[in-house]
Amino acid sequence: MKHIAVLSTSVRTERNSHRVGLYFKRFIEEHHLATCDLVDLLDYSFPIFEERLRFMPDPPKQVLEFADRIKRADGIVVITPEYNGGYPASLKNVIDLLSEEWKGKPTALVTVSTGPFGGALLLPSLVFSLWKKKVWTVPARYHVPKVHEAFSLEGEPAEQEAADKRTMAFLEELEWCMEARKRMQEAQ
C-alpha cells in the first residue's frame, strides 16, 4: 500500500488550515487510499533556516525525523494557508531544509484562506520554490476559500458530499502520479 504524508504547514496561533489537514488524513484512511502520516510543522518548532540538511555536520534529531517522514512518503499533500499573498515561512523553511527527500516526489497542493480566493495567490511563488527543488507538483489544485466556514476545528467539512467528491478526484490524480513514479523507478 502506498504511503502519503499530509504536511500541515501553519504554525500560527489559532491556525485554520490544520482543519483541512485533519480532514485529508481521515479521508485517506477511511477510503483506504494509502497509509497516512499527518506531519504537523507545529510539532517541530524548527529554527529559521540556517543550512540544508545535507551540509549539517551534526543535524538535530528532529530534523532527521522530519526528513525521514518526507522521504518515506510515496506522495505528499501540502496544506498551506495564504499569508499576505504568499505561503508561510514555516513551509519555505522546510522546503529549503531538504534536498534529495523532495526530488521527484509527487506533491499535491492544497491552499486555504479565510477570504474568497482560497489561497490561489500563493501558488506562483510556492510552485517556483518546489520546482527549484525538483518536486513533481501534481497539476490538480485544491483551493479552500473561507476555510473557517468550510471546515470545523475537528476537520469536518460543512458540505460533506461535495468535499468528499472533490477530494477523491484530487487524490486520484496524486495516486496516478505516485504510480507513474513507481513504474519509472522500477524501469530504471
Backbone as CSV, one residue per row, in Angstrom:
resi,resn,N_x,N_y,N_z,CA_x,CA_y,CA_z,C_x,C_y,C_z
1,MET,0.849,-1.182,0.000,0.000,0.000,0.000,0.889,1.236,0.000
2,LYS,0.489,2.219,-0.752,1.237,3.470,-0.826,1.134,4.237,0.498
3,HIS,2.062,5.182,0.666,2.114,5.983,1.886,2.113,7.472,1.521
4,ILE,1.180,8.215,2.097,1.052,9.652,1.836,1.339,10.423,3.114
5,ALA,2.161,11.457,2.987,2.381,12.398,4.085,1.517,13.623,3.821
6,VAL,0.693,13.987,4.786,-0.084,15.218,4.714,0.684,16.230,5.555
7,LEU,1.216,17.249,4.892,2.062,18.232,5.551,1.239,19.463,5.920
8,SER,0.975,19.618,7.219,0.257,20.785,7.744,1.300,21.840,8.074
9,THR,1.296,22.953,7.337,2.440,23.868,7.355,2.296,25.092,8.248
10,SER,1.117,25.395,8.717,0.959,26.595,9.537,1.365,26.327,10.981
11,VAL,2.119,27.263,11.540,2.488,27.184,12.952,1.883,28.362,13.714
12,ARG,0.973,29.038,13.083,0.343,30.242,13.622,-0.633,29.908,14.751
13,THR,-0.777,30.812,15.692,-1.764,30.669,16.757,-3.162,30.658,16.132
14,GLU,-4.010,29.762,16.602,-5.388,29.619,16.108,-5.450,29.447,14.586
15,ARG,-4.561,28.638,14.074,-4.493,28.383,12.634,-5.766,27.707,12.144
16,ASN,-6.133,27.989,10.923,-7.328,27.402,10.315,-7.003,26.286,9.327
17,SER,-5.837,26.340,8.707,-5.514,25.366,7.659,-5.367,23.949,8.203
18,HIS,-5.006,23.817,9.468,-4.833,22.482,10.047,-6.145,21.681,10.011
19,ARG,-7.261,22.372,10.022,-8.575,21.715,9.901,-8.607,20.839,8.644
20,VAL,-8.068,21.384,7.564,-8.079,20.684,6.279,-7.113,19.497,6.318
21,GLY,-6.001,19.651,7.020,-5.073,18.535,7.195,-5.715,17.376,7.928
22,LEU,-6.466,17.686,8.980,-7.188,16.644,9.724,-8.192,15.927,8.822
23,TYR,-8.895,16.698,8.005,-9.869,16.116,7.073,-9.178,15.180,6.079
24,PHE,-8.082,15.642,5.475,-7.397,14.820,4.477,-6.885,13.519,5.077
25,LYS,-6.297,13.583,6.249,-5.804,12.355,6.900,-6.948,11.364,7.103
26,ARG,-8.037,11.847,7.646,-9.187,10.979,7.902,-9.748,10.419,6.592
27,PHE,-9.864,11.271,5.574,-10.405,10.834,4.287,-9.533,9.733,3.681
28,ILE,-8.231,9.924,3.652,-7.309,8.952,3.068,-7.423,7.608,3.792
29,GLU,-7.470,7.654,5.108,-7.549,6.415,5.889,-8.914,5.747,5.762
30,GLU,-9.999,6.504,5.826,-11.335,5.912,5.747,-11.617,5.290,4.386
31,HIS,-11.011,5.829,3.342,-11.219,5.296,1.995,-10.124,4.316,1.586
32,HIS,-9.231,3.990,2.516,-8.163,3.007,2.289,-7.362,3.324,1.031
33,LEU,-7.076,4.618,0.831,-6.318,5.034,-0.340,-4.819,4.810,-0.154
34,ALA,-4.371,4.895,1.099,-2.953,4.745,1.427,-2.832,4.767,2.941
35,THR,-1.649,4.437,3.431,-1.385,4.756,4.829,-1.087,6.253,4.854
36,CYS,-1.298,6.876,6.002,-1.197,8.329,6.036,-0.485,8.803,7.295
37,ASP,0.365,9.785,7.114,1.119,10.397,8.198,0.830,11.897,8.168
38,LEU,0.173,12.418,9.198,-0.066,13.856,9.299,1.176,14.480,9.932
39,VAL,1.958,15.162,9.112,3.204,15.790,9.548,2.892,17.256,9.847
40,ASP,2.867,17.591,11.119,2.460,18.917,11.566,3.699,19.730,11.942
41,LEU,3.968,20.782,11.188,5.158,21.588,11.467,5.103,22.253,12.838
42,LEU,3.918,22.407,13.402,3.806,22.971,14.748,4.499,22.076,15.775
43,ASP,4.571,20.782,15.499,5.218,19.838,16.420,6.742,19.981,16.441
44,TYR,7.296,20.675,15.465,8.747,20.715,15.333,9.418,21.973,15.881
45,SER,8.799,23.110,15.764,9.422,24.371,16.198,10.822,24.530,15.613
46,PHE,10.950,24.314,14.305,12.242,24.463,13.647,12.739,25.904,13.771
47,PRO,14.040,26.080,13.954,14.585,27.447,13.923,14.559,27.967,12.488
48,ILE,14.762,29.237,12.322,14.832,29.801,10.976,15.983,29.122,10.245
49,PHE,15.767,28.872,8.979,16.719,28.137,8.149,18.136,28.690,8.268
50,GLU,19.067,27.790,8.527,20.486,28.145,8.560,21.285,27.378,7.516
51,GLU,20.943,26.091,7.337,21.692,25.265,6.395,20.876,24.056,5.976
52,ARG,21.126,23.573,4.778,20.466,22.369,4.283,20.940,21.152,5.075
53,LEU,20.051,20.213,5.235,20.354,19.001,5.993,21.639,18.350,5.509
54,ARG,21.803,18.241,4.212,22.968,17.518,3.672,24.301,18.177,4.007
55,PHE,24.280,19.442,4.446,25.515,20.128,4.819,25.659,20.333,6.326
56,MET,24.717,19.823,7.102,24.811,19.957,8.556,25.780,18.912,9.101
57,PRO,26.792,19.336,9.869,27.738,18.356,10.414,27.103,17.452,11.475
58,ASP,26.187,17.979,12.248,25.530,17.210,13.306,24.060,17.618,13.376
59,PRO,23.237,17.120,12.426,21.848,17.577,12.366,21.054,17.205,13.617
60,PRO,20.184,18.099,14.064,19.326,17.796,15.204,18.423,16.597,14.916
61,LYS,18.076,15.884,15.957,17.237,14.687,15.843,15.915,14.995,15.152
62,GLN,15.299,16.122,15.485,14.005,16.456,14.887,14.118,16.711,13.384
63,VAL,15.238,17.225,12.935,15.457,17.434,11.506,15.549,16.086,10.799
64,LEU,16.297,15.163,11.380,16.424,13.829,10.790,15.080,13.099,10.765
65,GLU,14.301,13.247,11.838,12.977,12.611,11.879,12.067,13.185,10.801
66,PHE,12.050,14.501,10.680,11.225,15.140,9.657,11.647,14.680,8.261
67,ALA,12.949,14.690,7.992,13.453,14.268,6.686,13.043,12.831,6.380
68,ASP,13.096,11.964,7.377,12.714,10.567,7.185,11.221,10.445,6.861
69,ARG,10.402,11.237,7.524,8.954,11.171,7.267,8.636,11.609,5.834
70,ILE,9.332,12.605,5.347,9.126,13.059,3.970,9.685,12.030,2.990
71,LYS,10.851,11.508,3.282,11.491,10.530,2.396,10.651,9.259,2.253
72,ARG,10.051,8.791,3.350,9.263,7.553,3.323,7.973,7.678,2.524
73,ALA,7.491,8.889,2.348,6.211,9.090,1.657,6.354,8.841,0.161
74,ASP,5.358,8.162,-0.392,5.292,7.994,-1.845,4.757,9.258,-2.503
75,GLY,3.984,10.007,-1.731,3.424,11.268,-2.210,3.135,12.165,-1.024
76,ILE,2.996,13.446,-1.309,2.773,14.430,-0.253,1.586,15.308,-0.622
77,VAL,0.784,15.619,0.378,-0.261,16.630,0.245,0.181,17.780,1.131
78,VAL,0.475,18.921,0.534,0.876,20.111,1.283,-0.365,20.958,1.536
79,ILE,-0.646,21.194,2.806,-1.770,22.060,3.195,-1.163,23.388,3.636
80,THR,-1.425,24.448,2.900,-0.812,25.726,3.258,-1.803,26.873,3.219
81,PRO,-1.735,27.734,4.224,-2.555,28.939,4.197,-1.875,30.013,3.356
82,GLU,-2.655,30.987,2.983,-2.119,32.167,2.310,-1.955,33.267,3.345
83,TYR,-0.751,33.796,3.417,-0.462,34.938,4.288,0.000,36.087,3.404
84,ASN,-0.826,37.094,3.270,-0.463,38.298,2.507,0.017,37.967,1.090
85,GLY,-0.672,37.063,0.435,-0.357,36.711,-0.942,0.758,35.692,-1.092
86,GLY,1.287,35.189,0.013,2.362,34.202,-0.057,2.088,33.041,0.871
87,TYR,3.039,32.150,0.958,2.907,30.999,1.848,3.756,31.241,3.088
88,PRO,3.498,30.514,4.180,4.180,30.794,5.442,5.676,30.457,5.424
89,ALA,6.412,31.200,6.229,7.854,30.986,6.358,8.162,29.574,6.846
90,SER,7.274,28.993,7.636,7.485,27.629,8.131,7.580,26.631,6.976
91,LEU,6.814,26.849,5.917,6.880,25.968,4.754,8.149,26.234,3.952
92,LYS,8.475,27.481,3.722,9.710,27.818,2.997,10.914,27.222,3.720
93,ASN,10.883,27.290,5.035,11.954,26.749,5.864,12.220,25.276,5.561
94,VAL,11.170,24.460,5.505,11.368,23.026,5.285,11.599,22.684,3.817
95,ILE,11.123,23.525,2.913,11.464,23.315,1.503,12.972,23.471,1.336
96,ASP,13.519,24.523,1.936,14.955,24.778,1.819,15.805,23.782,2.605
97,LEU,15.271,23.250,3.680,16.000,22.331,4.550,16.390,21.037,3.838
98,LEU,15.468,20.497,3.047,15.683,19.193,2.424,16.106,19.332,0.968
99,SER,16.699,18.283,0.431,17.090,18.263,-0.981,16.601,16.982,-1.632
100,GLU,17.359,15.905,-1.469,17.007,14.634,-2.097,15.639,14.117,-1.657
101,GLU,15.240,14.439,-0.451,13.948,13.969,0.064,12.791,14.517,-0.766
102,TRP,12.963,15.711,-1.325,11.912,16.330,-2.149,11.969,15.884,-3.611
103,LYS,13.152,15.572,-4.091,13.386,15.376,-5.530,12.462,14.316,-6.136
104,GLY,11.686,14.743,-7.128,10.800,13.844,-7.849,9.578,13.382,-7.081
105,LYS,9.379,13.885,-5.883,8.268,13.438,-5.028,6.947,14.030,-5.537
106,PRO,5.972,13.183,-5.919,4.666,13.707,-6.310,4.035,14.463,-5.129
107,THR,3.714,15.716,-5.374,3.239,16.599,-4.316,2.014,17.355,-4.787
108,ALA,0.925,17.207,-4.050,-0.342,17.871,-4.370,-0.518,19.066,-3.434
109,LEU,-0.980,20.181,-3.976,-1.052,21.428,-3.223,-2.489,21.793,-2.865
110,VAL,-2.690,21.998,-1.566,-3.977,22.452,-1.035,-3.727,23.817,-0.416
111,THR,-4.424,24.833,-0.930,-4.252,26.184,-0.408,-5.548,26.642,0.241
112,VAL,-5.405,27.369,1.342,-6.586,27.817,2.080,-6.443,29.287,2.457
113,SER,-7.583,29.916,2.649,-7.599,31.279,3.174,-8.943,31.527,3.832
114,THR,-8.995,32.566,4.613,-10.277,32.972,5.202,-11.036,33.857,4.238
115,GLY,-10.396,34.265,3.163,-11.030,35.100,2.144,-11.626,34.282,1.015
116,PRO,-12.066,34.965,-0.046,-12.795,34.299,-1.126,-11.946,33.567,-2.162
117,PHE,-10.606,33.743,-2.148,-9.795,33.157,-3.213,-9.147,31.831,-2.849
118,GLY,-9.279,31.397,-1.638,-8.799,30.075,-1.242,-7.303,29.868,-1.353
119,GLY,-6.542,30.934,-1.234,-5.091,30.787,-1.268,-4.479,30.723,-2.647
120,ALA,-5.256,30.974,-3.686,-4.754,30.863,-5.060,-3.582,31.801,-5.335
121,LEU,-3.500,32.917,-4.635,-2.453,33.902,-4.914,-1.049,33.414,-4.545
122,LEU,-0.941,32.454,-3.662,0.375,31.989,-3.236,0.993,30.987,-4.203
123,LEU,0.206,30.455,-5.124,0.690,29.372,-5.989,1.932,29.697,-6.811
124,PRO,2.025,30.847,-7.476,3.235,31.071,-8.292,4.530,30.968,-7.482
125,SER,4.568,31.569,-6.316,5.805,31.529,-5.531,6.064,30.133,-4.961
126,LEU,5.028,29.434,-4.522,5.210,28.091,-3.977,5.636,27.103,-5.060
127,VAL,4.960,27.129,-6.183,5.306,26.206,-7.274,6.744,26.455,-7.734
128,PHE,7.153,27.716,-7.795,8.529,28.016,-8.204,9.536,27.444,-7.209
129,SER,9.291,27.633,-5.913,10.207,27.101,-4.901,10.301,25.578,-4.978
130,LEU,9.170,24.924,-5.174,9.168,23.461,-5.294,9.852,23.008,-6.579
131,TRP,9.639,23.733,-7.654,10.288,23.415,-8.933,11.802,23.463,-8.787
132,LYS,12.300,24.452,-8.055,13.746,24.569,-7.841,14.300,23.359,-7.088
133,LYS,13.478,22.700,-6.282,13.883,21.500,-5.555,13.575,20.224,-6.336
134,LYS,13.113,20.387,-7.568,12.778,19.264,-8.461,11.622,18.408,-7.941
135,VAL,10.689,19.057,-7.249,9.486,18.378,-6.766,8.539,18.211,-7.947
136,TRP,7.865,17.076,-7.999,6.858,16.827,-9.029,5.520,17.350,-8.487
137,THR,5.145,18.547,-8.891,3.874,19.087,-8.408,2.744,18.552,-9.287
138,VAL,1.770,17.995,-8.616,0.599,17.431,-9.281,-0.199,18.585,-9.895
139,PRO,-0.653,18.454,-11.140,-1.369,19.562,-11.776,-2.659,19.993,-11.066
140,ALA,-3.361,19.050,-10.462,-4.625,19.411,-9.791,-4.349,20.345,-8.618
141,ARG,-5.264,21.259,-8.387,-5.156,22.172,-7.246,-6.441,22.064,-6.424
142,TYR,-6.301,22.353,-5.157,-7.425,22.243,-4.230,-7.432,23.524,-3.401
143,HIS,-8.338,24.427,-3.709,-8.429,25.706,-3.008,-9.599,25.674,-2.029
144,VAL,-9.381,26.188,-0.838,-10.434,26.238,0.175,-10.635,27.691,0.609
145,PRO,-11.624,28.373,0.021,-11.944,29.721,0.477,-12.757,29.660,1.773
146,LYS,-12.671,30.710,2.542,-13.426,30.815,3.802,-13.317,29.512,4.609
147,VAL,-12.077,29.098,4.824,-11.791,27.812,5.463,-12.470,27.688,6.821
148,HIS,-12.590,28.769,7.544,-13.211,28.742,8.874,-14.694,28.415,8.814
149,GLU,-15.304,28.608,7.640,-16.708,28.227,7.432,-16.809,26.859,6.757
150,ALA,-15.818,26.520,5.950,-15.850,25.284,5.164,-15.531,24.034,5.988
151,PHE,-14.717,24.202,7.074,-14.315,23.067,7.895,-14.391,23.438,9.369
152,SER,-14.858,22.491,10.176,-14.886,22.694,11.624,-13.469,22.565,12.175
153,LEU,-13.287,22.900,13.436,-11.985,22.766,14.088,-11.464,21.328,14.035
154,GLU,-12.383,20.369,14.037,-12.028,18.943,14.016,-11.821,18.408,12.606
155,GLY,-11.978,19.274,11.587,-11.773,18.837,10.214,-13.000,18.265,9.538
156,GLU,-14.160,18.554,10.046,-15.400,18.092,9.400,-15.848,19.139,8.388
157,PRO,-16.053,18.741,7.134,-16.493,19.715,6.133,-17.954,20.121,6.338
158,ALA,-18.249,21.367,6.051,-19.619,21.872,6.154,-20.508,21.193,5.115
159,GLU,-19.947,20.891,3.958,-20.673,20.213,2.881,-19.950,18.905,2.565
160,GLN,-20.248,17.877,3.342,-19.525,16.599,3.295,-19.495,15.972,1.907
161,GLU,-20.638,15.832,1.282,-20.698,15.134,-0.005,-19.871,15.842,-1.074
162,ALA,-20.000,17.149,-1.154,-19.247,17.915,-2.149,-17.749,17.857,-1.861
163,ALA,-17.377,17.989,-0.595,-15.957,17.942,-0.224,-15.369,16.568,-0.537
164,ASP,-16.080,15.522,-0.214,-15.573,14.165,-0.459,-15.396,13.884,-1.946
165,LYS,-16.344,14.311,-2.753,-16.262,14.091,-4.202,-15.049,14.828,-4.776
166,ARG,-14.878,16.064,-4.372,-13.757,16.880,-4.837,-12.421,16.300,-4.355
167,THR,-12.388,15.853,-3.121,-11.163,15.305,-2.537,-10.768,14.005,-3.230
168,MET,-11.739,13.159,-3.532,-11.432,11.900,-4.210,-10.809,12.166,-5.582
169,ALA,-11.362,13.080,-6.344,-10.806,13.398,-7.664,-9.388,13.954,-7.537
170,PHE,-9.170,14.797,-6.563,-7.855,15.393,-6.312,-6.834,14.313,-5.941
171,LEU,-7.208,13.431,-5.033,-6.289,12.379,-4.587,-6.066,11.316,-5.657
172,GLU,-7.023,11.098,-6.528,-6.824,10.157,-7.631,-5.717,10.653,-8.558
173,GLU,-5.617,11.960,-8.732,-4.533,12.493,-9.558,-3.182,12.314,-8.863
174,LEU,-3.139,12.526,-7.544,-1.914,12.265,-6.798,-1.546,10.790,-6.903
175,GLU,-2.517,9.920,-6.756,-2.286,8.468,-6.851,-1.716,8.102,-8.222
176,TRP,-2.247,8.698,-9.285,-1.751,8.432,-10.634,-0.271,8.803,-10.728
177,CYS,0.091,9.963,-10.183,1.482,10.417,-10.220,2.385,9.512,-9.380
178,MET,1.894,9.056,-8.235,2.689,8.150,-7.404,2.938,6.838,-8.133
179,GLU,1.907,6.321,-8.783,2.054,5.062,-9.524,3.001,5.239,-10.715
180,ALA,2.896,6.359,-11.398,3.786,6.632,-12.531,5.237,6.707,-12.070
181,ARG,5.471,7.357,-10.944,6.833,7.458,-10.416,7.371,6.076,-10.047
182,LYS,6.530,5.272,-9.423,6.943,3.914,-9.042,7.347,3.110,-10.280
183,ARG,6.557,3.206,-11.342,6.856,2.452,-12.564,8.135,2.950,-13.230
184,MET,8.346,4.272,-13.182,9.581,4.830,-13.753,10.791,4.336,-12.965
185,GLN,10.676,4.294,-11.648,11.797,3.822,-10.825,12.080,2.341,-11.067
186,GLU,11.033,1.550,-11.254,11.212,0.120,-11.497,11.847,-0.138,-12.867
187,ALA,11.582,0.748,-13.813,12.128,0.574,-15.165,13.593,0.963,-15.270
188,GLN,14.099,1.652,-14.272,15.496,2.103,-14.333,16.461,0.994,-14.015
